[in-house]
């Protein structure tokens, strides 16, 4: 599929999902209502409420995911 400005879409058309670190829901990254960069990574959230909770205690929620921040 041809994109504006000469960019090409090399994806297979499938959405990329991430786990909301607060509530555990799968979130389509392209459709996520909110996202937050933290420690060199972007975290995706299902709602502003989950984003706010994460931003208050990011290390707590990252630990729950079993991922150490970079």
Secondary structure, 3 states (H helix, E strand, C coil): CECHHHCECCCCCCCCEEECCCCCCEEECCCCCEEEEECCEEEEECCHHHHHHHHHCHHHHHHHHCCCCC
